[in-house]
Amino acid sequence: MSDSEPTFVPCPTCGKNVTWGKQSPWRPFCSERCRLIDLGEWFDEKHKIPSEETPFDEDLSEY
């Protein structure tokens, strides 16, 4: 692939192809709307990073 050919990635929210470059300010998302949908899913804990530890376990045991 040459430098002049654009690179496309799928939007994580809707799957639409997004050009990876300065012309796509919301990359890897296709729009601010898709970015905010993804952020909302993190806030609602629909997306999680698996962990065996619970945050603040040590802090709670002191009370």
VEXDREN-2710 file (C-alpha; in Angstrom, 1 decimal):
% VEXDREN-2710
k/r/px/py/pz
1/MET/0.0/0.0/0.0
2/SER/1.4/3.4/-0.9
3/ASP/1.3/6.5/1.3
4/SER/-1.3/8.1/-0.9
5/GLU/-3.9/5.4/-0.3
6/PRO/-6.2/6.1/2.7
7/THR/-6.5/3.6/5.5
8/PHE/-10.0/2.7/6.6
9/VAL/-11.1/1.3/9.9
10/PRO/-14.6/0.2/11.0
11/CYS/-16.4/2.5/13.5
12/PRO/-16.6/0.5/16.8
13/THR/-20.2/1.6/17.3
14/CYS/-21.9/1.3/13.9
15/GLY/-19.3/-0.4/11.7
16/LYS/-19.2/2.3/9.0
17/ASN/-15.8/2.7/7.4
18/VAL/-13.8/5.7/8.7
19/THR/-10.8/7.2/7.0
20/TRP/-7.8/7.1/9.4
21/GLY/-6.4/10.6/9.2
22/LYS/-6.7/14.2/10.2
23/GLN/-9.9/14.6/8.1
24/SER/-11.6/12.3/10.6
25/PRO/-11.5/14.1/13.9
26/TRP/-13.6/11.5/15.8
27/ARG/-11.5/8.5/14.7
28/PRO/-11.8/5.6/15.3
29/PHE/-15.5/6.6/15.4
30/CYS/-17.3/7.9/12.4
31/SER/-19.0/10.8/14.3
32/GLU/-19.3/12.5/17.7
33/ARG/-22.6/10.7/18.1
34/CYS/-21.0/7.2/17.8
35/ARG/-18.2/8.4/20.2
36/LEU/-20.8/9.5/22.8
37/ILE/-22.8/6.3/22.4
38/ASP/-19.6/4.3/23.2
39/LEU/-18.8/6.5/26.2
40/GLY/-22.3/6.0/27.5
41/GLU/-21.9/2.3/27.3
42/TRP/-18.7/2.5/29.4
43/PHE/-20.6/4.7/32.0
44/ASP/-23.5/2.1/32.1
45/GLU/-20.8/-0.6/32.6
46/LYS/-21.9/-2.4/29.4
47/HIS/-18.1/-2.4/28.5
48/LYS/-15.8/-3.6/31.2
49/ILE/-12.1/-4.5/31.5
50/PRO/-11.9/-7.8/33.4
51/SER/-10.2/-7.8/36.7
52/GLU/-10.0/-10.0/39.7
53/GLU/-9.5/-7.1/42.0
54/THR/-12.2/-4.8/43.3
55/PRO/-11.2/-1.2/43.6
56/PHE/-10.8/0.1/47.1
57/ASP/-11.1/-3.3/48.8
58/GLU/-8.4/-2.4/51.2
59/ASP/-9.8/1.0/52.0
60/LEU/-13.3/-0.5/52.9
61/SER/-11.8/-3.0/55.3
62/GLU/-10.6/-0.2/57.5
63/TYR/-14.1/1.0/58.4
END
